[in-house]
Amino acid sequence: MTMMPARTAIAAVLVGVLIGVSGCGLRVPGADGDLVDDWQLMATPKFDLPSVGMCLDSPSKMPFDPAFVRAAPIECDRGHTLEVVLIGTVEGNAAQASEPPAAGSEGFQAAYAACSKAASDYAGGDWHAGMLGINVQMPTRAPWEGGLRSYVCSIFALSSAYGVMSFTSGSLKGSLTGDAPKAIRCLEVVGNKASNGWWDRISALTPIDCAQPHEAEFVGTIQVGVGGGALPAVAVLEKWTTDHCWPVVAMFMGLTDAQFNTREDVGLAWDGMGKFQWDSGDRHQRCFALLGPGKKVRASIKGLGKKPLPV
């Protein structure tokens, strides 16, 4: 989920000047012999940070460099990728480190959690339930060494519920409120059919109006493996996700688990869990009700119960 043009930029670098004074030099006429007191201390570097609501023309998850962002702003009604929702600050022990926090560190996880909350507040609902992703950009090394401890949190639109970043026009602010234009609802499936007639591999879930023929529908989110530790094996994640998603799909359809087990025309899918997402501390998975290949419905199956599919 979490997820992508080169720009000419001038990196902000802190320049340190050290003056060694030797006691054996000749004194210059009119000088007091103390060279240090005539030098002014160099000013702390000034960094140009983006502001909340600014849109950025950057299809990349490059580390944050103030000069890079300064060169990239674009009007939100033009095609863009990122939209700033938070300028945060690295704090605590992480702020004292010699380099910016990396994914998997406590400092990065704290920034990701703050970014996640800010993105949901900005969109007006849990961003995991939208065709949305988030991007946490830490400073590059030179600004970090220059004293910058700010990071940039942005939200972006998806073209697939499987986490493909897309260009968009217009602001994403409030996009999960009202008629919620960025909410995940019904989806077309791109994938391969297995020999048993079910799906072998799904590569994309793209949004479509629920009145149009479709093979999948978003039913909700779950969290798996809450806590620390390394990313589990694929088989472990699959079991955790199946165990959690299955009852969510059943409830969405108005069925008990046992009743859902008897329906052979509806299964489930989820969006997977990558190492970066896991290391960032995000344990959310998106769950989808899934029909077999070529089997399309023309309405939502929410509350369908035991009734036939609305084909």
DRENNU-463365 format. One record per atom (N, C-alpha, C): atom name; x, y, z. Coordinates in steps of 0.1 Angstrom, whole numbers. Example, Ala and Ser with C-alpha at 12.3 -4.5 7.8 and 13.67 -1.06 7.14 Angstrom:
REM residues 2
atom:xx:yy:zz
N:132:-57:78
CA:123:-45:78
C:132:-33:78
N:128:-22:71
CA:137:-11:71
C:129:0:79
This chain:
REM residues 311
atom:xx:yy:zz
N:8:-11:0
CA:0:0:0
C:9:12:0
N:15:10:13
CA:23:20:12
C:33:17:2
N:35:33:-10
CA:40:29:-22
C:48:38:-30
N:68:64:-75
CA:67:58:-73
C:75:60:-86
N:108:117:-131
CA:112:127:-137
C:124:133:-129
N:131:133:-132
CA:142:139:-125
C:140:154:-123
N:144:160:-113
CA:142:174:-110
C:156:180:-107
N:158:192:-113
CA:170:199:-109
C:169:205:-96
N:178:203:-87
CA:176:208:-73
C:190:211:-68
N:190:220:-58
CA:202:224:-51
C:200:220:-37
N:208:210:-33
CA:207:205:-19
C:211:215:-9
N:204:216:2
CA:208:225:13
C:219:218:21
N:231:223:22
CA:241:216:30
C:247:226:40
N:248:220:52
CA:254:228:63
C:269:228:61
N:275:240:60
CA:290:242:59
C:295:246:72
N:305:238:77
CA:311:241:90
C:325:247:87
N:328:258:94
CA:341:265:93
C:349:264:106
N:360:257:106
CA:368:256:119
C:381:264:117
N:384:273:126
CA:395:282:125
C:405:278:136
N:417:274:132
CA:427:271:141
C:436:283:143
N:439:287:155
CA:447:299:158
C:460:295:164
N:471:299:157
CA:484:295:163
C:490:308:170
N:497:306:181
CA:502:317:189
C:515:322:183
N:520:317:172
CA:533:322:167
C:532:330:154
N:521:335:151
CA:519:343:139
C:523:357:141
N:525:365:131
CA:528:379:132
C:515:387:133
N:515:397:142
CA:502:405:143
C:502:415:132
N:490:416:126
CA:487:426:115
C:485:439:122
N:491:450:117
CA:489:463:122
C:474:467:123
N:470:472:134
CA:456:476:135
C:447:465:140
N:452:453:141
CA:444:442:145
C:447:438:160
N:437:432:167
CA:439:429:181
C:446:415:183
N:449:408:173
CA:455:395:174
C:446:384:177
N:433:386:178
CA:423:376:180
C:414:375:168
N:417:365:160
CA:410:364:147
C:396:359:149
N:393:351:159
CA:380:345:161
C:369:354:164
N:372:364:172
CA:361:373:176
C:356:382:165
N:363:383:154
CA:358:391:143
C:350:383:133
N:348:370:135
CA:340:362:126
C:326:361:132
N:316:363:123
CA:302:360:128
C:299:345:126
N:291:340:136
CA:287:326:135
C:278:324:122
N:280:313:116
CA:271:310:104
C:257:307:108
N:248:313:101
CA:234:311:104
C:230:296:102
N:220:292:110
CA:214:278:108
C:208:278:94
N:210:267:86
CA:204:266:73
C:189:268:73
N:183:275:63
CA:169:277:62
C:164:267:51
N:153:259:54
CA:148:249:45
C:135:253:40
N:132:252:28
CA:119:255:22
C:111:242:22
N:101:242:31
CA:92:230:33
C:79:232:25
N:73:222:20
CA:60:223:14
C:49:226:25
N:37:229:21
CA:27:232:31
C:16:222:29
N:8:220:39
CA:-3:210:38
C:-13:215:28
N:-18:206:19
CA:-27:209:8
C:-19:212:-5
N:-6:213:-4
CA:2:215:-17
C:2:202:-25
N:0:203:-38
CA:1:191:-47
C:15:191:-53
N:20:179:-55
CA:34:178:-60
C:34:169:-73
N:41:173:-83
CA:42:165:-95
C:54:156:-94
N:52:145:-87
CA:63:136:-84
C:59:122:-83
N:60:114:-94
CA:56:100:-94
C:67:91:-88
N:73:96:-77
CA:84:89:-71
C:83:89:-56
N:88:79:-50
CA:89:79:-35
C:104:82:-32
N:109:92:-38
CA:123:97:-35
C:123:102:-21
N:135:100:-14
CA:136:106:-1
C:134:122:-2
N:129:128:9
CA:126:142:9
C:138:150:8
N:139:159:-1
CA:149:169:-2
C:142:183:-3
N:144:193:6
CA:137:205:5
C:137:212:-9
N:149:211:-15
CA:151:218:-28
C:143:210:-39
N:142:197:-38
CA:134:189:-47
C:120:192:-46
N:114:193:-34
CA:100:196:-33
C:97:210:-37
N:107:219:-34
CA:104:233:-38
C:103:234:-53
N:109:226:-61
CA:109:226:-76
C:96:219:-81
N:89:212:-73
CA:79:203:-78
C:64:207:-76
N:61:217:-69
CA:47:220:-67
C:39:222:-80
N:26:219:-80
CA:18:220:-92
C:4:223:-87
N:-4:230:-95
CA:-18:233:-91
C:-25:219:-90
N:-34:218:-80
CA:-40:205:-78
C:-50:201:-88
N:-55:211:-97
CA:-64:208:-107
C:-57:202:-120
N:-44:202:-119
CA:-36:196:-130
C:-32:182:-125
N:-28:174:-135
CA:-24:160:-132
C:-12:160:-122
N:-13:153:-111
CA:-3:152:-101
C:-3:139:-94
N:6:136:-86
CA:6:124:-78
C:4:126:-63
N:13:134:-57
CA:12:135:-43
C:5:148:-38
N:-1:147:-26
CA:-8:159:-20
C:-4:159:-5
N:2:169:-1
CA:8:170:13
C:-3:171:23
N:-3:162:33
CA:-13:162:44
C:-6:165:58
N:7:164:59
CA:13:167:72
C:28:170:70
N:33:180:77
CA:47:182:79
C:50:178:93
N:57:167:95
CA:59:162:108
C:74:164:113
N:76:161:125
CA:90:163:130
C:95:150:137
N:107:146:133
CA:113:134:140
C:117:138:154
N:113:130:164
CA:116:134:177
C:123:123:185
N:126:126:197
CA:132:116:206
C:146:111:202
N:149:99:205
CA:162:94:201
C:165:94:186
N:155:92:179
CA:156:91:164
C:162:105:159
N:158:116:165
CA:162:129:161
C:177:131:163
N:183:123:173
CA:197:124:176
C:206:116:167
N:200:107:159
CA:208:98:151
C:216:105:140
N:226:99:135
CA:234:105:124
C:228:105:111
N:217:97:109
CA:210:96:96
C:195:95:98
N:187:98:88
CA:173:98:89
C:168:84:93
N:156:83:99
CA:151:70:103
C:147:62:90
N:150:49:91
CA:147:40:80
C:135:31:83
N:129:26:73
CA:117:17:75
C:121:6:85
N:113:3:94
CA:116:-7:104
C:121:-1:117
N:125:11:117
CA:130:18:130
C:118:24:137
N:119:26:150
CA:109:32:158
C:105:46:153
N:116:53:149
CA:114:67:144
C:105:67:131
N:108:58:122
CA:100:57:110
C:86:53:113
N:84:43:121
CA:71:38:124
C:62:49:131
N:69:57:139
CA:61:68:146
C:57:78:135
N:66:81:125
CA:62:90:115
C:51:84:106
N:52:71:103
CA:42:65:95
C:28:65:102
N:28:62:115
CA:15:63:122
C:9:77:122
N:18:87:124
CA:13:101:124
C:8:104:110
N:15:100:100
CA:11:102:86
C:-3:95:83
N:-4:83:87
CA:-17:75:85
C:-29:83:91
N:-27:87:103
CA:-38:95:110
C:-41:108:102
N:-30:115:98
CA:-32:128:91
C:-39:125:78
N:-36:114:71
CA:-42:111:58
C:-56:108:59
N:-60:101:70
CA:-74:97:72
C:-82:110:76
N:-76:119:84
CA:-83:131:88
C:-85:140:75
N:-75:140:67
CA:-75:149:55
C:-86:143:45
N:-86:130:43
CA:-96:124:34
C:-110:123:40
N:-111:124:53
CA:-124:123:59
C:-129:109:62
N:-120:100:63
CA:-123:86:66
C:-110:78:65
N:-110:65:70
CA:-99:57:70
C:-93:55:55
N:-81:60:53
CA:-76:60:39
C:-74:45:34
N:-73:36:43
CA:-72:22:39
C:-85:17:31
N:-96:24:34
CA:-109:20:28
C:-111:28:15
N:-101:35:10
CA:-102:43:-2
C:-92:39:-12
N:-94:44:-24
CA:-84:41:-35
C:-73:51:-33
N:-66:49:-21
CA:-56:59:-17
C:-44:51:-11
N:-33:58:-11
CA:-21:54:-4
C:-14:65:2
N:-4:62:11
CA:3:73:17
C:18:71:15
N:25:82:16
CA:40:83:13
C:47:91:24
N:56:85:31
CA:64:92:41
C:78:95:36
N:81:107:34
CA:94:111:29
C:103:117:40
N:114:110:43
CA:123:116:53
C:133:125:45
N:140:134:52
CA:150:142:46
C:161:133:40
N:168:138:30
CA:180:132:25
C:191:135:34
N:203:129:32
CA:213:130:42
C:218:144:44
N:220:152:33
CA:226:165:35
C:217:174:43
N:204:175:41
CA:196:184:49
C:195:178:64
N:195:165:65
CA:195:159:79
C:208:164:86
N:219:163:80
CA:232:167:86
C:232:182:89
N:224:189:81
CA:222:204:83
C:212:207:94
N:207:197:100
CA:198:200:111
C:183:198:109
N:179:195:96
CA:165:193:93
C:159:181:99
N:149:181:107
CA:142:170:113
C:128:169:108
N:124:176:98
CA:110:175:93
C:109:164:83
N:97:158:82
CA:94:148:72
C:81:152:65
N:79:148:53
CA:67:151:45
C:58:139:44
N:46:141:48
CA:36:130:46
C:26:134:35
N:25:126:25
CA:16:129:14
C:6:117:12
N:-5:121:6
CA:-15:111:2
C:-16:110:-14
N:-19:99:-19
CA:-20:98:-34
C:-31:88:-38
N:-36:90:-50
CA:-46:81:-55
C:-41:69:-61
N:-49:58:-61
CA:-46:45:-67
C:-54:43:-80
N:-48:36:-89
CA:-55:31:-101
C:-60:17:-99
N:-54:10:-90
CA:-58:-4:-86
C:-58:-5:-71
N:-67:-13:-66
CA:-68:-15:-52
C:-56:-23:-47
N:-48:-28:-56
CA:-36:-35:-52
C:-24:-26:-51
N:-26:-13:-50
CA:-16:-3:-47
C:-8:3:-58
N:-14:5:-69
CA:-7:12:-81
C:-10:27:-80
N:1:35:-78
CA:-1:49:-78
C:-5:55:-91
N:-14:65:-91
CA:-19:70:-103
C:-18:86:-103
N:-18:92:-115
CA:-20:106:-115
C:-35:110:-113
N:-37:121:-107
CA:-51:125:-105
C:-52:140:-106
N:-64:145:-108
CA:-67:159:-109
C:-77:163:-98
N:-75:174:-92
CA:-84:178:-81
C:-78:173:-68
N:-82:180:-57
CA:-77:176:-44
C:-83:164:-39
N:-76:157:-30
CA:-81:145:-24
C:-87:148:-10
N:-87:161:-6
CA:-92:165:7
C:-107:162:7
N:-112:155:17
CA:-126:152:19
C:-131:141:9
N:-122:134:2
CA:-126:125:-8
C:-132:112:-3
N:-133:110:10
CA:-140:99:16
C:-152:104:24
N:-157:116:22
CA:-169:121:28
C:-180:123:17
N:-192:126:22
CA:-203:128:12
C:-205:116:3
N:-204:118:-10
CA:-206:107:-19
C:-193:99:-20
N:-182:103:-13
CA:-170:96:-12
C:-164:91:-25
N:-160:100:-34
CA:-156:96:-48
C:-144:86:-47
N:-136:86:-37
CA:-124:77:-36
C:-126:65:-28
N:-138:63:-23
CA:-141:50:-16
C:-140:38:-25
N:-135:27:-20
CA:-134:15:-27
C:-148:8:-27
N:-153:5:-38
CA:-166:-2:-39
C:-165:-14:-48
N:-170:-13:-60
CA:-169:-25:-69
C:-157:-24:-78
N:-153:-36:-83
CA:-140:-36:-90
C:-140:-47:-101
N:-133:-43:-112
CA:-130:-53:-122
C:-117:-60:-118
N:-117:-73:-122
CA:-105:-82:-118
C:-97:-84:-131
N:-84:-82:-129
CA:-74:-86:-140
C:-66:-97:-134
N:-67:-109:-140
CA:-59:-120:-135
C:-60:-132:-144
N:-55:-143:-140
CA:-54:-156:-147
C:-63:-166:-141
N:-69:-174:-150
CA:-78:-185:-145
C:-70:-198:-143
N:-72:-204:-132
CA:-66:-217:-128
C:-72:-229:-134
N:-66:-240:-134
CA:-72:-252:-140
C:-84:-257:-133
N:-86:-253:-121
CA:-98:-257:-113
C:-110:-248:-116
N:-108:-238:-125
CA:-119:-228:-128
C:-119:-216:-120
N:-111:-215:-109
CA:-110:-204:-100
C:-99:-195:-105
N:-96:-184:-97
CA:-85:-175:-101
C:-72:-182:-97
N:-62:-180:-105
CA:-49:-185:-102
C:-41:-173:-96
N:-40:-162:-104
CA:-33:-150:-99
C:-40:-138:-103
N:-42:-129:-94
CA:-49:-116:-96
C:-38:-105:-96
N:-37:-97:-107
CA:-27:-87:-108
C:-33:-73:-106
N:-46:-71:-107
CA:-51:-57:-105
C:-66:-58:-102
N:-71:-49:-94
CA:-85:-47:-90
C:-88:-32:-93
N:-95:-29:-104
CA:-97:-16:-108
C:-111:-11:-106
N:-114:1:-101
CA:-127:5:-97
C:-136:6:-109
N:-149:3:-107
CA:-159:4:-117
C:-173:7:-109
N:-182:13:-116
CA:-195:16:-110
C:-202:2:-108
N:-208:1:-96
CA:-214:-12:-92
C:-226:-16:-101
N:-231:-7:-109
CA:-242:-11:-119
C:-236:-17:-131
N:-223:-16:-133
CA:-216:-22:-144
C:-211:-36:-141
N:-210:-45:-151
CA:-205:-59:-148
C:-192:-59:-141
N:-191:-66:-130
CA:-178:-66:-122
C:-177:-80:-115
N:-165:-82:-110
CA:-163:-95:-104
C:-158:-95:-89
N:-157:-83:-84
CA:-152:-81:-70
C:-158:-69:-64
N:-159:-70:-50
CA:-164:-58:-43
C:-157:-57:-29
N:-153:-45:-26
CA:-146:-43:-13
C:-156:-45:-2
N:-152:-52:9
CA:-161:-54:20
C:-156:-48:33
N:-143:-45:34
CA:-138:-39:46
C:-123:-42:48
N:-118:-37:59
CA:-104:-39:63
C:-102:-48:75
N:-91:-54:77
CA:-88:-62:89
C:-73:-58:92
N:-69:-62:104
CA:-55:-61:108
C:-50:-75:112
N:-38:-78:107
CA:-32:-91:110
C:-18:-90:116
N:-15:-99:125
CA:-1:-99:131
C:3:-86:138
N:-7:-81:145
CA:-4:-68:152
C:8:-70:162
N:18:-61:161
CA:29:-62:170
C:42:-62:162
N:53:-65:168
CA:66:-64:161
C:70:-77:155
N:83:-79:153
CA:88:-91:147
C:90:-89:132
N:96:-99:126
CA:99:-99:111
C:86:-103:103
N:86:-99:91
CA:75:-103:82
C:74:-118:81
N:62:-123:84
CA:60:-138:84
C:61:-143:70
N:62:-156:69
CA:62:-163:57
C:48:-161:50
N:48:-163:37
CA:36:-161:29
C:25:-169:34
N:28:-182:36
CA:17:-191:40
C:11:-187:54
N:19:-182:63
CA:14:-177:76
C:4:-165:73
N:9:-156:65
CA:1:-144:62
C:-13:-148:56
N:-12:-157:46
CA:-24:-162:40
C:-34:-168:49
N:-29:-176:59
CA:-38:-181:69
C:-44:-171:78
N:-36:-162:83
CA:-41:-151:91
C:-52:-143:84
N:-49:-140:71
CA:-58:-131:63
C:-71:-138:60
N:-70:-151:56
CA:-82:-159:53
C:-91:-160:66
N:-84:-163:77
CA:-92:-164:90
C:-99:-151:94
N:-93:-140:90
CA:-99:-127:94
C:-109:-122:83
N:-105:-124:71
CA:-114:-118:60
C:-126:-126:58
N:-126:-139:60
CA:-137:-148:57
C:-150:-143:64
N:-149:-141:78
CA:-161:-137:85
C:-166:-122:81
N:-156:-114:76
CA:-160:-100:72
C:-168:-101:59
N:-164:-110:50
CA:-171:-111:37
C:-185:-117:40
N:-186:-127:49
CA:-198:-133:53
C:-208:-123:59
N:-203:-115:68
CA:-211:-105:74
C:-216:-94:64
N:-207:-91:55
CA:-211:-81:44
C:-223:-86:36
N:-223:-99:34
CA:-233:-105:26
C:-246:-109:34
N:-245:-107:47
CA:-256:-110:56
C:-257:-125:59
N:-246:-132:59
CA:-245:-146:62
C:-237:-149:74
N:-240:-161:80
CA:-231:-166:90
C:-219:-172:83
N:-208:-175:90
CA:-197:-182:84
C:-201:-195:78
N:-209:-203:85
CA:-214:-216:80
C:-222:-214:67
N:-230:-204:67
CA:-238:-202:54
C:-229:-197:43
N:-220:-189:46
CA:-210:-185:35
C:-202:-196:30
N:-199:-206:39
CA:-191:-217:34
C:-199:-226:24
N:-212:-225:24
CA:-220:-233:15
C:-221:-226:1
N:-218:-214:0
CA:-219:-207:-13
C:-206:-209:-21
N:-207:-216:-32
CA:-195:-219:-40
C:-193:-208:-51
N:-202:-198:-52
CA:-201:-188:-62
C:-194:-176:-58
N:-191:-175:-45
CA:-184:-163:-40
C:-172:-167:-31
N:-161:-161:-33
CA:-149:-164:-25
C:-144:-151:-19
N:-131:-150:-17
CA:-125:-138:-12
C:-111:-135:-18
N:-107:-123:-17
CA:-94:-119:-21
C:-89:-108:-11
N:-76:-105:-11
CA:-71:-95:-3
C:-59:-88:-10
N:-54:-77:-5
CA:-44:-69:-12
C:-30:-72:-9
N:-27:-82:0
CA:-13:-86:2
C:-6:-77:12
N:5:-81:17
CA:13:-74:27
C:28:-75:23
N:34:-63:19
CA:48:-63:16
C:57:-59:27
N:70:-61:26
CA:79:-59:37
C:79:-44:41
N:79:-35:32
CA:79:-21:35
C:67:-18:44
N:55:-22:40
CA:43:-19:48
C:45:-26:62
N:49:-38:63
CA:51:-45:75
C:61:-37:84
N:72:-34:78
CA:83:-27:86
C:78:-13:91
N:69:-7:83
CA:64:6:87
C:54:5:99
N:50:-7:102
CA:41:-9:113
C:26:-10:109
N:23:-10:96
CA:10:-10:91
C:5:-25:89
N:-5:-29:96
CA:-9:-43:96
C:-23:-45:89
N:-27:-34:82
CA:-40:-35:75
C:-40:-43:62
N:-51:-50:60
CA:-53:-57:48
C:-67:-54:43
N:-69:-52:30
CA:-82:-49:24
C:-88:-63:19
N:-100:-65:23
CA:-107:-77:20
C:-118:-75:9
N:-119:-84:-1
CA:-128:-83:-12
C:-136:-96:-14
N:-149:-94:-16
CA:-157:-105:-21
C:-154:-108:-35
N:-152:-120:-39
CA:-146:-123:-52
C:-155:-134:-59
N:-159:-131:-72
CA:-166:-141:-80
C:-156:-148:-89
N:-160:-160:-94
CA:-152:-167:-103
C:-149:-160:-116
N:-138:-164:-123
CA:-135:-158:-136
C:-147:-158:-146
N:-150:-146:-152
CA:-161:-145:-161
C:-175:-145:-155
N:-176:-146:-142
CA:-189:-145:-135
C:-190:-131:-130
N:-199:-123:-137
CA:-200:-108:-133
C:-214:-105:-128
N:-214:-96:-118
CA:-227:-92:-113
C:-229:-77:-117
N:-241:-72:-116
CA:-245:-58:-120
C:-250:-50:-109
N:-247:-54:-97
CA:-251:-47:-85
C:-243:-51:-73
N:-244:-44:-62
CA:-237:-48:-50
C:-242:-60:-45
N:-234:-69:-39
CA:-239:-81:-32
C:-240:-79:-17
N:-239:-67:-12
CA:-241:-64:2
C:-255:-68:6
N:-256:-76:17
CA:-268:-81:22
C:-275:-91:13
N:-268:-97:3
CA:-275:-106:-6
C:-280:-118:1
N:-273:-123:11
CA:-278:-135:18
C:-277:-147:10
N:-287:-155:10
CA:-287:-167:2
C:-293:-166:-12
N:-297:-154:-16
CA:-303:-151:-29
C:-293:-153:-40
N:-298:-156:-52
CA:-288:-157:-64
C:-281:-144:-67
N:-269:-146:-73
CA:-262:-134:-77
C:-269:-125:-87
N:-268:-112:-86
CA:-275:-103:-95
C:-268:-101:-108
N:-268:-112:-116
CA:-260:-112:-129
C:-268:-105:-140
